[in-house]
Amino acid sequence: MVIATGFFDGVHTGHRLVLDKLVETARQNGDESMVITFWPHPRNVLQSGARNLRLLSTMDEKKEMIRAVGVDHVEVIRFTKEFSRMTSEEYLKDVVIGRYGGKAIVLGYDNRFGSDADSAVMSRTAAEHLGLEVVTADVASRCNGIAVSSTKIREALEKGDVKDAAAMLGYDYSLFGVVVAGNRIGRTMGFPTANMQLYEPLKLIPGNGAYRVKVKTLGREWDGMCNIGTHPTVGAGNTRTVETNIFGFDEDIYGLDIQVTFLEKIRDEVKFGSIDLLKRQLEEDRMTCMALSSGRHD
């Protein structure tokens, strides 16, 4: 078995360099490929900034993207405090080799594992010491001259830079959830919205503002605009929501699945002086999104 190991949050362009090398090496060796990943995120267990940590992919999304690259097996290990105390050699010997029969391991440019590994070099040394074939995908994926990382993608999304995030991810970022009842304010203004509740509460929601989006529900896809924020125009202290106006759509989808894919941010969240001013802005937002969509070549 040829193995790669890590959290792989978002399965971004940097991760894909490792996964491509994994699949290639397994084929060259006449062997099968495996990714060993973890759940929950180590920071959630070790509490190092866990309160603010949000994820780029759910476990199901991660598995699907890893398999789509051509990886044969995806194994998920429950990350616990006890597990976190394993040294790099213990992890390789007991898990990679002992549990999964690893003969070779593919390492990314900054791939570290084990309680004692403070560098990728230490991880490599431990693997070589145990007789594993070590294959290194040591070229970092870069975007605008910067090495791609899950942290940088999270930062871009939190600022609403969904285009930059997409360039680093290698695909447009999306949220998946169920349509729940909202305050129906949009409907009274002629802009009915689907209010989304995420299936994975830890999934990162892009920064507040208005976005041009693609929407999938009822097995079909539509253009739309999504507003993320707290409705400051109608009062203070409102809960943050993800609400999407689907163009040319007027069906009851409460309780049904919805996927919203973010294409670009069109403006920041604004507190307007009146509901009429808000309505006028929403009309402009819709025209902007429709114009951009009609000029987009998918």
C-alpha positions as CSV (number, residue, x, y, z in Angstrom):
1,M,0.0,0.0,0.0
2,V,1.2,3.5,-0.9
3,I,0.0,6.0,1.7
4,A,-0.3,9.8,2.1
5,T,-1.5,11.2,5.5
6,G,-2.8,14.5,6.7
7,F,-6.0,16.4,7.3
8,F,-6.4,17.6,3.7
9,D,-8.9,20.4,4.6
10,G,-10.4,21.6,1.3
11,V,-8.4,19.3,-0.8
12,H,-6.8,22.3,-2.4
13,T,-4.3,22.6,-5.3
14,G,-1.4,22.0,-2.9
15,H,-3.0,18.8,-1.6
16,R,-3.6,17.6,-5.2
17,L,0.1,17.7,-5.9
18,V,0.5,15.1,-3.1
19,L,-2.5,13.1,-4.2
20,D,-1.4,13.0,-7.9
21,K,2.0,11.8,-6.8
22,L,0.3,9.2,-4.5
23,V,-1.7,7.8,-7.4
24,E,1.2,7.9,-9.8
25,T,3.5,6.1,-7.3
26,A,1.0,3.4,-6.5
27,R,0.5,2.7,-10.3
28,Q,4.3,2.6,-10.8
29,N,4.7,0.2,-7.9
30,G,1.8,-2.0,-9.0
31,D,0.1,-1.3,-5.7
32,E,-3.0,0.5,-4.3
33,S,-3.2,4.0,-2.9
34,M,-4.6,5.1,0.4
35,V,-5.1,8.4,2.2
36,I,-5.2,8.4,6.0
37,T,-6.9,11.4,7.4
38,F,-8.4,12.5,10.7
39,W,-11.6,13.7,12.4
40,P,-12.2,16.0,14.2
41,H,-9.5,18.6,13.3
42,P,-6.5,18.3,15.7
43,R,-7.1,21.9,16.8
44,N,-10.6,21.0,18.0
45,V,-9.1,18.4,20.2
46,L,-6.0,20.2,21.4
47,Q,-8.0,23.5,21.8
48,S,-5.3,25.6,20.0
49,G,-7.6,28.3,18.6
50,A,-10.4,25.8,18.1
51,R,-13.2,28.2,19.0
52,N,-12.5,30.2,15.8
53,L,-11.6,27.3,13.5
54,R,-13.9,26.7,10.6
55,L,-13.4,24.1,7.9
56,L,-13.2,24.3,4.1
57,S,-14.7,20.8,3.6
58,T,-17.0,18.4,5.4
59,M,-15.7,14.8,5.8
60,D,-18.0,13.6,3.0
61,E,-16.8,16.4,0.6
62,K,-13.2,15.6,1.4
63,K,-13.6,11.8,0.8
64,E,-15.4,12.5,-2.5
65,M,-12.7,14.9,-3.8
66,I,-9.9,12.6,-2.7
67,R,-11.5,9.6,-4.5
68,A,-12.1,11.7,-7.6
69,V,-8.4,12.1,-8.0
70,G,-8.1,8.4,-8.3
71,V,-7.1,7.3,-4.7
72,D,-8.3,3.8,-4.0
73,H,-8.9,4.0,-0.2
74,V,-9.7,6.8,2.3
75,E,-9.4,5.8,5.9
76,V,-10.5,8.2,8.7
77,I,-8.9,7.9,12.2
78,R,-10.6,9.5,15.1
79,F,-8.2,12.2,16.5
80,T,-8.0,12.1,20.3
81,K,-5.7,13.5,22.9
82,E,-4.3,10.0,23.4
83,F,-3.7,9.6,19.6
84,S,-2.0,13.0,19.5
85,R,0.7,11.8,21.9
86,M,2.0,9.2,19.4
87,T,5.5,10.0,18.1
88,S,6.2,10.1,14.4
89,E,7.8,6.6,14.5
90,E,5.0,5.2,16.6
91,Y,2.4,6.5,14.1
92,L,4.3,5.1,11.2
93,K,5.0,1.8,12.8
94,D,1.6,1.1,14.4
95,V,-0.7,2.8,12.0
96,V,0.8,3.3,8.5
97,I,2.7,0.0,8.5
98,G,1.0,-2.1,11.2
99,R,-2.6,-1.3,10.6
100,Y,-2.7,-0.5,6.9
101,G,0.3,-2.3,5.5
102,G,2.1,0.7,4.2
103,K,5.2,0.1,2.1
104,A,5.7,3.6,0.8
105,I,4.6,7.1,2.0
106,V,4.2,10.2,-0.1
107,L,5.0,13.4,1.8
108,G,4.1,17.0,0.9
109,Y,6.6,19.9,1.2
110,D,5.5,20.7,4.7
111,N,4.1,17.3,5.8
112,R,4.5,16.7,9.5
113,F,3.0,14.2,11.9
114,G,3.6,12.8,15.3
115,S,4.0,14.6,18.7
116,D,7.8,15.0,18.2
117,A,7.9,16.1,14.5
118,D,8.6,19.8,14.3
119,S,9.6,19.7,10.7
120,A,8.9,17.8,7.5
121,V,12.6,16.6,7.6
122,M,11.9,14.8,10.9
123,S,8.9,13.0,9.4
124,R,10.9,11.9,6.4
125,T,13.8,10.7,8.6
126,A,11.4,8.6,10.8
127,A,9.8,7.0,7.7
128,E,13.2,6.1,6.2
129,H,14.4,4.7,9.6
130,L,11.5,2.3,9.5
131,G,12.3,1.1,5.9
132,L,9.4,2.9,4.2
133,E,10.0,4.1,0.6
134,V,9.7,7.9,0.8
135,V,8.4,9.8,-2.1
136,T,8.3,13.6,-1.8
137,A,5.9,16.0,-3.7
138,D,8.1,18.9,-2.6
139,V,6.9,21.6,-5.0
140,A,4.4,23.8,-3.3
141,S,1.3,24.9,-5.3
142,R,1.5,28.7,-5.6
143,C,-1.1,31.4,-6.3
144,N,0.1,34.9,-7.0
145,G,3.5,33.9,-5.8
146,I,2.3,32.6,-2.4
147,A,2.4,29.0,-1.3
148,V,-1.2,27.7,-1.1
149,S,-2.4,26.5,2.3
150,S,-5.8,25.9,4.0
151,T,-5.1,28.8,6.3
152,K,-4.6,31.2,3.4
153,I,-7.8,30.0,1.8
154,R,-9.8,30.5,5.0
155,E,-8.4,34.0,5.3
156,A,-9.5,34.8,1.8
157,L,-13.0,33.5,2.3
158,E,-13.4,35.4,5.6
159,K,-12.6,38.6,3.7
160,G,-15.1,37.6,1.0
161,D,-12.4,37.0,-1.6
162,V,-14.1,34.0,-3.1
163,K,-12.3,34.3,-6.5
164,D,-8.9,34.2,-4.8
165,A,-10.1,31.3,-2.7
166,A,-11.3,29.4,-5.8
167,A,-7.9,30.0,-7.5
168,M,-6.2,28.3,-4.5
169,L,-8.8,25.6,-4.1
170,G,-8.9,24.7,-7.8
171,Y,-12.7,25.0,-7.7
172,D,-15.5,27.4,-6.6
173,Y,-16.3,27.2,-2.9
174,S,-19.8,26.1,-1.9
175,L,-22.0,25.6,1.1
176,F,-24.5,22.7,1.5
177,G,-27.5,22.6,3.8
178,V,-31.2,22.5,4.2
179,V,-33.7,25.3,3.6
180,V,-35.3,26.6,6.8
181,A,-37.9,29.3,7.5
182,G,-36.6,32.8,7.7
183,N,-38.1,36.2,8.6
184,R,-39.7,36.5,5.1
185,I,-38.6,40.2,4.9
186,G,-37.2,39.5,1.4
187,R,-40.5,38.1,0.1
188,T,-42.3,41.3,1.2
189,M,-39.8,43.3,-1.0
190,G,-40.2,41.0,-4.0
191,F,-37.0,39.1,-3.3
192,P,-38.0,35.7,-1.7
193,T,-34.9,34.0,-0.3
194,A,-34.0,30.5,0.7
195,N,-32.6,30.6,4.2
196,M,-29.9,28.0,4.6
197,Q,-29.0,26.0,7.7
198,L,-25.6,24.2,7.1
199,Y,-25.4,20.4,7.6
200,E,-21.9,20.9,9.0
201,P,-21.9,23.7,11.6
202,L,-18.1,23.9,11.4
203,K,-18.0,24.7,7.7
204,L,-16.6,28.2,7.0
205,I,-19.1,30.8,5.8
206,P,-17.6,33.5,3.6
207,G,-17.5,37.1,5.0
208,N,-20.6,39.2,5.1
209,G,-21.8,40.8,1.9
210,A,-23.6,40.1,-1.4
211,Y,-22.4,37.4,-3.8
212,R,-23.2,36.2,-7.3
213,V,-23.8,32.4,-6.9
214,K,-25.0,29.2,-8.6
215,V,-27.7,27.3,-6.7
216,K,-28.5,23.6,-6.9
217,T,-31.8,22.3,-5.6
218,L,-34.5,19.9,-6.8
219,G,-31.8,18.3,-9.0
220,R,-31.4,21.5,-11.1
221,E,-29.1,24.5,-11.2
222,W,-30.0,28.2,-11.2
223,D,-28.2,31.6,-11.1
224,G,-28.8,33.6,-8.0
225,M,-27.5,36.1,-5.4
226,C,-26.7,35.4,-1.9
227,N,-26.6,37.7,1.1
228,I,-24.6,36.8,4.2
229,G,-25.0,39.0,7.2
230,T,-27.1,40.2,10.1
231,H,-29.8,42.4,8.3
232,P,-28.5,45.7,9.9
233,T,-31.2,47.7,8.0
234,V,-34.1,46.0,9.9
235,G,-32.5,46.2,13.3
236,A,-29.5,45.4,15.5
237,G,-28.6,42.1,17.1
238,N,-29.9,39.8,14.4
239,T,-28.6,36.3,13.8
240,R,-26.1,35.9,11.0
241,T,-27.8,34.2,8.1
242,V,-27.1,32.8,4.6
243,E,-30.0,33.8,2.3
244,T,-30.2,33.2,-1.4
245,N,-32.5,34.8,-4.0
246,I,-32.8,32.2,-6.9
247,F,-33.5,33.9,-10.2
248,G,-36.6,32.8,-12.0
249,F,-37.6,30.4,-9.2
250,D,-40.7,30.4,-7.1
251,E,-41.1,26.9,-5.6
252,D,-41.6,25.8,-2.0
253,I,-38.3,24.1,-1.0
254,Y,-38.5,24.3,2.8
255,G,-36.9,21.2,4.3
256,L,-35.1,20.4,1.1
257,D,-31.3,20.3,0.2
258,I,-29.7,23.3,-1.2
259,Q,-26.1,23.9,-2.4
260,V,-24.9,27.5,-2.9
261,T,-21.6,28.0,-4.9
262,F,-19.9,31.3,-4.6
263,L,-18.6,32.9,-7.9
264,E,-17.8,36.5,-6.8
265,K,-18.5,39.1,-4.2
266,I,-20.4,42.1,-5.6
267,R,-20.5,44.4,-2.5
268,D,-20.1,44.6,1.3
269,E,-23.0,44.4,3.8
270,V,-24.5,47.9,4.2
271,K,-26.9,49.4,6.7
272,F,-29.4,51.4,4.6
273,G,-31.5,54.3,5.8
274,S,-34.8,52.7,4.8
275,I,-36.4,49.5,3.5
276,D,-37.0,51.3,0.2
277,L,-33.3,52.0,-0.2
278,L,-32.5,48.4,0.6
279,K,-35.0,47.3,-2.0
280,R,-33.5,49.6,-4.6
281,Q,-30.0,48.1,-3.9
282,L,-31.3,44.6,-4.1
283,E,-32.7,45.4,-7.6
284,E,-29.3,46.7,-8.6
285,D,-27.6,43.6,-7.1
286,R,-29.8,41.3,-9.1
287,M,-29.2,43.3,-12.4
288,T,-25.4,43.1,-11.6
289,C,-25.5,39.4,-11.0
290,M,-27.6,38.7,-14.1
291,A,-25.3,40.8,-16.3
292,L,-22.2,39.0,-15.0
293,S,-23.8,35.6,-15.4
294,S,-24.9,36.2,-19.0
295,G,-21.3,37.2,-19.9
296,R,-19.8,34.2,-18.1
297,H,-18.5,31.3,-20.2
298,D,-18.9,28.1,-18.2
